[in-house]
Amino acid sequence: MKAKNAGDIPQAKEYLSSAKGIEALLEHARSGRLVNIRDIPEAPVEIDVRKSMKETAGNQQLNRQISDSEKEIYQRLTSQLSTQSKRFDGYAKQYQHGGDVQKANKFLKLSQFSKQELDIVKSKMYNNNPPPAAAYSSQNIQVAQINPNVQDGELFVMIVGVLSPKQSELKDFTKGFYYSIKLPNGSDEPPVYKTELFNSVSKIKHLEKIVVQKNKNFERIIRNRSIYFELFAKGGFMRSDIRVGQTAVKLLTLLNKCNIEEQANIISDKGRKQLGKLHVKIQLNRPLLNAESVTRSENFICLETNKTAFLKYFEAPNLNKQNEQLLGGKKMYKSIEVLKLEYKMIQAKSNSYINRGSQVPSRLAGEEQKLVKEYQETNKFIQEPANLVHYATCLRALLPKYTQEYQACISKGARDAQAKLAGERLNLVKKELESLGGQQYC
């Protein structure tokens, strides 16, 4: 409606088209059918391309030739904007894999933003205009470590090569070498995958795509077992192949990371000597339990005239401001269930001091009194049915805060009491909202 009232009919049509697409997906979800987040339409990018194009046409200078230095600037701008658009597409795919629709849409819009700026630059270059001024900014990007090239039900096992093989221990074998790969699957006879036959150990390279089922059994294997690489020498006429050495690589890392790269020792079957090192890479599409997020600083480019609109995409939402708007200046009440949980924890700390015969610290006693007072006020407030609508609004305001706290613990790989507490708070608020929603207060 804002676009329509402003007279920007094409932009209004784009927003209407996106809204219609979302309505259809909502109907699918209400009927109980699964919805693919990749089908969610992108929101229109808020860059005023038409205005930029008009400026380009207005500044068009006839019979003007672009200098060599300007050509270099244009080449650099087009290359950087094109590469940047592809990077944003890659980030969007990563967040789509992780199920984060909001961030996936943000990077899809940033990709479209960069493509439209690329069109502006090409238009100016075609019309022999001077290159537009560009602005650079450094932003912290949090991305999950995934492997988009690996399918969800696959495990990539790569033998990169054998490093520093001891030829003195292998010189008696002249018919060739190969590796067998054995991944335990809980059965007595797990499948064995073999590489091609190579004349020399140092030339062995192989990629095996193993089909896996990500269930509890596979998780137990990842936690407790290793993948085995056995080096065989081809036997002669009427003779079986000879196992020369073996290597084992633990898979526990795949619980929280999607890549294992290791140079493991090749141990001889005779005398337990080291025959060299086996360089292997093992990849899953994403970690089995928790995707590890990495925050890194990256440089981005945009046109100076669109810098403000570009930087808005990287602004973190201010939860305090959102909550102020949501509550309309009224008092913020904490979850009654979370208050109970925190009171139990403080009581447990106080009891530990009492059991040891020590005095409870004044700080701890003050926190306990404060919690009791807050609990009594909240409990009294929610006894009135008319106040439950505001209480549900308070819980909705707390939900993103507790979600951020929990995700921060998970992204650091934390599995301690702090992460457990953050998850418990989040679940308590969700359950309370569900119960209030059932009573039509949300």
C-alpha positions in Angstrom: 0.0 0.0 0.0 2.9 2.4 0.7 4.3 1.8 -2.8 0.8 2.3 -4.3 0.2 5.6 -2.4 3.7 6.8 -3.4 2.7 6.3 -7.0 5.2 3.4 -7.6 2.8 1.0 -9.3 5.4 -1.5 -10.6 6.9 -1.9 -7.1 3.3 -2.3 -5.6 2.6 -5.1 -8.2 5.8 -6.9 -7.1 4.8 -6.8 -3.5 1.3 -8.0 -4.3 2.7 -10.9 -6.4 4.9 -11.9 -3.5 2.0 -11.7 -1.0 -0.2 -14.0 -3.3 2.6 -16.6 -3.4 2.9 -16.6 0.4 -0.9 -17.0 0.8 -0.8 -20.2 -1.3 1.9 -21.7 0.9 0.1 -20.7 4.0 -3.0 -22.7 2.8 -0.7 -25.7 2.2 0.7 -25.4 5.8 -2.8 -25.0 7.3 -4.0 -28.2 5.6 -1.1 -30.1 7.2 1.0 -30.5 4.0 4.8 -29.9 4.0 6.1 -26.6 2.6 9.5 -26.3 1.0 11.1 -23.1 2.2 12.7 -22.7 -1.3 9.2 -22.1 -2.6 8.8 -18.9 -0.5 8.9 -16.0 -2.9 11.6 -13.3 -2.5 10.6 -9.9 -1.2 11.1 -7.1 -3.8 14.4 -5.3 -3.3 14.1 -1.8 -2.1 16.6 -0.2 -4.5 15.4 2.6 -6.7 16.7 1.2 -10.0 14.3 3.3 -12.1 15.6 6.5 -10.4 19.2 5.4 -11.1 18.4 4.6 -14.7 16.8 8.0 -15.2 19.9 9.6 -13.8 22.0 7.5 -16.2 19.9 8.7 -19.1 19.9 12.3 -17.9 23.6 12.3 -17.6 24.2 10.7 -21.0 26.9 12.5 -22.9 27.0 12.1 -26.6 30.3 11.7 -28.5 32.2 10.9 -25.4 34.8 8.1 -25.2 35.7 6.1 -22.1 39.4 6.4 -21.2 41.5 3.4 -20.4 41.5 4.2 -16.7 37.7 4.4 -16.7 37.6 1.0 -18.6 39.7 -0.5 -15.8 37.3 0.9 -13.1 34.2 -0.4 -15.0 35.8 -3.9 -15.3 36.7 -3.9 -11.6 33.1 -2.8 -10.6 31.3 -5.3 -12.8 33.6 -8.2 -11.7 33.2 -7.3 -8.0 29.4 -6.9 -8.2 29.0 -10.1 -10.2 31.2 -12.1 -7.7 29.4 -10.5 -4.8 26.0 -11.6 -6.1 27.1 -15.2 -6.4 28.5 -15.0 -2.8 25.1 -13.8 -1.5 23.4 -16.7 -3.5 25.7 -19.1 -1.8 24.9 -17.8 1.7 21.2 -18.0 0.9 21.6 -21.7 0.0 23.4 -22.4 3.2 20.6 -20.8 5.3 18.0 -22.6 3.3 19.7 -25.9 4.1 19.6 -24.9 7.8 15.9 -23.9 7.6 16.5 -20.2 8.5 14.0 -18.6 6.1 14.6 -15.0 7.3 18.3 -15.0 6.7 18.0 -16.9 3.5 15.6 -14.2 2.2 17.9 -11.5 3.3 20.8 -12.8 1.3 18.5 -13.5 -1.7 17.5 -9.8 -1.6 21.1 -8.8 -1.3 22.0 -10.9 -4.3 19.2 -9.2 -6.3 20.4 -5.8 -5.0 23.9 -6.5 -6.4 22.5 -7.7 -9.7 20.5 -4.5 -10.2 23.5 -2.4 -9.3 25.5 -4.4 -11.9 22.8 -3.4 -14.5 23.2 0.2 -13.5 27.0 0.1 -14.0 26.6 -1.6 -17.3 24.1 1.0 -18.5 26.4 3.8 -17.5 29.3 2.1 -19.3 27.2 1.5 -22.5 26.2 5.2 -22.5 29.9 6.3 -22.1 29.2 8.0 -18.8 31.9 8.4 -16.1 32.1 5.4 -13.7 29.8 5.8 -10.6 31.3 6.3 -7.2 31.5 3.1 -5.2 31.5 2.5 -1.4 33.1 -0.3 0.5 32.0 -1.7 3.8 33.2 -4.5 6.1 30.5 -6.6 7.7 30.5 -9.6 10.0 28.8 -12.6 8.4 27.8 -15.7 10.4 27.6 -18.7 8.1 27.1 -22.4 8.9 29.6 -24.9 7.8 27.9 -27.1 5.2 28.8 -28.8 1.9 26.2 -28.0 -0.7 27.9 -30.4 -3.2 27.2 -33.4 -1.0 23.7 -34.8 -1.0 21.8 -35.2 2.2 22.0 -39.0 2.3 25.7 -39.3 1.2 29.1 -39.5 2.9 32.0 -38.5 0.7 35.2 -40.3 1.5 38.3 -39.0 -0.4 41.7 -40.5 -0.5 43.8 -37.5 -1.4 47.1 -39.4 -1.5 49.8 -41.3 0.4 52.5 -39.1 1.9 56.1 -40.2 2.4 55.6 -43.9 1.6 58.5 -46.2 2.7 59.5 -47.8 -0.5 61.9 -50.1 1.2 59.0 -51.9 2.9 56.9 -52.0 -0.3 59.6 -52.9 -2.9 58.7 -56.7 -2.9 55.2 -56.0 -4.2 55.3 -55.4 -7.9 51.7 -56.2 -9.1 50.1 -52.9 -7.9 48.3 -51.6 -4.9 44.7 -50.6 -4.0 42.8 -49.5 -0.9 39.6 -51.0 0.6 37.3 -48.7 2.6 35.1 -50.2 5.3 32.5 -48.2 7.1 30.8 -50.1 10.0 27.0 -50.3 9.8 26.2 -52.4 12.8 26.1 -55.7 10.8 28.7 -58.5 11.0 29.7 -58.0 7.3 29.7 -54.2 6.5 30.1 -53.3 2.8 33.6 -52.8 1.5 34.5 -50.2 -1.2 37.6 -50.7 -3.3 39.7 -48.2 -5.2 41.2 -48.9 -8.6 44.6 -50.7 -8.9 47.6 -48.4 -9.0 51.2 -49.2 -9.9 52.6 -47.1 -7.1 51.3 -46.4 -3.6 52.0 -42.6 -3.9 49.6 -42.4 -7.0 46.5 -43.7 -5.1 43.6 -41.2 -5.3 40.0 -42.0 -4.9 36.5 -40.5 -4.2 33.8 -42.8 -2.8 30.2 -41.7 -2.4 28.7 -43.9 0.3 24.9 -43.9 0.8 24.0 -43.5 4.5 20.8 -43.2 6.5 20.9 -40.5 9.2 19.2 -42.3 12.0 20.1 -43.3 15.6 22.2 -46.3 14.4 24.3 -44.0 12.2 24.7 -41.6 15.1 26.0 -44.5 17.4 28.5 -45.5 14.7 29.7 -41.9 14.4 30.1 -41.6 18.1 31.8 -44.9 18.8 33.4 -46.3 15.6 36.0 -45.5 13.0 36.2 -45.8 9.3 38.9 -48.3 8.2 41.3 -48.0 5.2 43.2 -51.2 4.3 46.1 -51.1 1.9 46.4 -54.3 -0.3 49.1 -55.5 -2.7 47.9 -57.4 -5.7 48.8 -61.1 -5.5 50.4 -63.0 -8.3 49.0 -65.9 -10.4 46.8 -68.1 -8.3 47.6 -66.1 -5.2 45.3 -64.0 -3.1 45.9 -60.3 -2.5 48.0 -59.4 0.5 47.0 -56.8 3.2 50.1 -54.6 3.7 48.8 -52.1 6.2 45.8 -50.4 7.6 44.6 -47.0 8.9 41.6 -46.0 11.1 40.0 -42.6 11.3 37.6 -41.6 14.0 34.3 -40.1 12.9 33.2 -38.3 16.1 34.0 -34.9 14.6 31.0 -35.3 12.2 28.6 -34.7 15.1 29.4 -31.0 15.1 31.4 -30.5 11.9 30.8 -31.6 8.3 34.5 -32.0 7.3 37.2 -34.3 8.6 40.7 -33.9 7.1 43.4 -36.0 8.5 46.8 -37.4 7.8 46.7 -40.8 9.6 49.6 -43.2 10.0 49.6 -46.4 7.8 50.6 -49.2 10.2 52.2 -52.3 8.7 50.7 -55.7 9.5 54.2 -57.1 10.0 56.1 -55.5 12.9 53.6 -52.6 13.3 55.9 -50.4 11.4 54.8 -47.0 9.9 54.6 -47.2 6.1 53.7 -43.5 5.6 50.7 -41.3 6.1 47.3 -41.5 4.4 45.8 -38.1 3.6 42.0 -38.5 3.7 39.0 -36.1 3.6 35.5 -37.1 4.8 32.4 -34.9 4.2 28.8 -34.9 5.2 26.2 -32.4 3.8 25.9 -30.9 7.3 26.9 -31.9 10.8 24.9 -34.8 12.2 23.7 -32.9 15.3 24.5 -29.2 15.3 25.8 -27.1 12.5 28.8 -25.1 13.6 28.5 -21.4 12.7 31.6 -19.3 11.9 31.6 -15.5 12.1 34.0 -13.8 9.7 34.6 -10.3 8.5 34.0 -9.7 4.7 34.3 -6.7 2.5 31.3 -5.7 0.3 30.8 -3.1 -2.4 27.9 -1.0 -3.5 27.2 2.2 -5.3 27.6 5.3 -3.2 24.1 6.5 -4.1 22.6 3.2 -2.7 24.9 2.8 0.3 22.2 3.6 2.9 19.8 1.1 1.5 22.5 -1.5 1.2 23.7 -1.2 4.8 20.1 -1.5 6.1 20.2 -5.2 5.3 23.1 -5.7 7.8 21.5 -3.9 10.7 20.7 -6.3 13.5 17.1 -6.0 14.8 16.9 -4.1 18.1 14.8 -6.4 20.4 14.4 -3.6 23.0 12.8 -1.3 20.4 10.6 -4.0 19.0 9.4 -4.9 22.5 8.7 -1.2 23.3 6.5 -1.0 20.2 4.9 -4.4 21.0 4.0 -3.5 24.7 3.0 0.1 24.0 4.8 1.5 27.1 3.2 -1.0 29.5 5.1 -3.0 32.1 7.1 -6.0 30.9 6.3 -9.2 32.8 8.5 -12.2 32.9 7.4 -15.8 32.3 5.9 -17.2 35.6 7.4 -20.6 34.7 10.9 -19.1 34.1 10.7 -17.3 37.4 9.9 -20.6 39.1 12.9 -22.2 37.4 15.3 -19.4 38.4 14.0 -19.4 42.0 14.7 -23.2 42.3 18.2 -22.6 41.0 18.9 -19.9 43.6 17.4 -21.9 46.3 19.7 -24.8 45.4 22.7 -22.5 45.6 21.6 -21.2 49.0 21.0 -24.7 50.4 24.5 -25.7 49.3 25.9 -22.9 51.5 23.6 -23.9 54.4 24.5 -27.6 54.2 28.2 -26.7 54.4 27.5 -24.6 57.5 28.4 -21.4 55.7 26.5 -18.1 55.6 24.5 -17.4 52.5 26.1 -14.4 50.6 24.1 -11.2 50.8 24.1 -10.9 47.0 22.4 -14.4 46.7 19.9 -13.6 49.4 19.0 -10.3 47.7 18.5 -12.1 44.3 16.2 -14.6 46.1 14.1 -11.9 47.6 13.9 -10.0 44.3 12.7 -13.2 42.5 10.1 -13.9 45.2 8.7 -10.3 44.9 8.7 -10.5 41.1 6.9 -13.9 41.2 4.2 -12.6 43.5 3.6 -9.5 41.4 3.4 -11.6 38.1 1.2 -14.3 39.7 -1.2 -11.6 41.0 -1.3 -9.9 37.6 -2.2 -13.1 35.6 -5.0 -14.0 38.0 -7.2 -11.4 36.3 -8.4 -12.9 32.9 -8.4 -9.4 31.4 -4.6 -9.2 31.9 -3.8 -12.4 30.0 -3.7 -10.7 26.6 -0.9 -8.4 27.8 0.9 -11.3 29.5 0.9 -13.3 26.3 2.3 -10.2 24.5 5.1 -10.1 27.1 5.9 -13.8 26.4 6.0 -13.1 22.7 8.5 -10.3 23.3 10.7 -12.7 25.4 10.7 -15.4 22.8 13.2 -13.9 20.4 15.5 -12.9 23.3 15.6 -16.5 24.7 16.0 -17.8 21.1 19.0 -15.6 20.5 20.6 -16.7 23.9 20.1 -20.4 23.0 21.5 -20.0 19.5 24.5 -18.1 20.8 25.3 -21.1 23.1 24.8 -23.6 20.3 26.9 -21.7 17.8 29.8 -21.8 20.3 29.4 -25.5 20.6 28.4 -25.2 24.3 26.7 -28.2 25.9 27.1 -27.1 29.5 24.7 -25.9 32.2 24.4 -22.5 30.5 23.2 -24.0 27.2 20.8 -26.3 29.0 19.4 -23.4 31.0 18.9 -21.3 27.8 17.1 -24.2 26.1 14.9 -24.8 29.1 13.8 -21.2 29.4 13.0 -21.2 25.7 10.9 -24.4 26.0 9.0 -23.0 29.0 8.0 -19.8 27.2 6.9 -21.8 24.2 4.7 -24.1 26.3 3.1 -21.1 28.1 2.3 -19.4 24.7 0.8 -22.7 23.5 -1.5 -22.9 26.6 -2.5 -19.3 26.3 -3.1 -19.7 22.5 -5.5 -22.5 23.3 -7.5 -20.1 25.4 -7.6 -17.5 22.6 -5.3 -15.0 24.5 -2.6 -14.9 21.8 
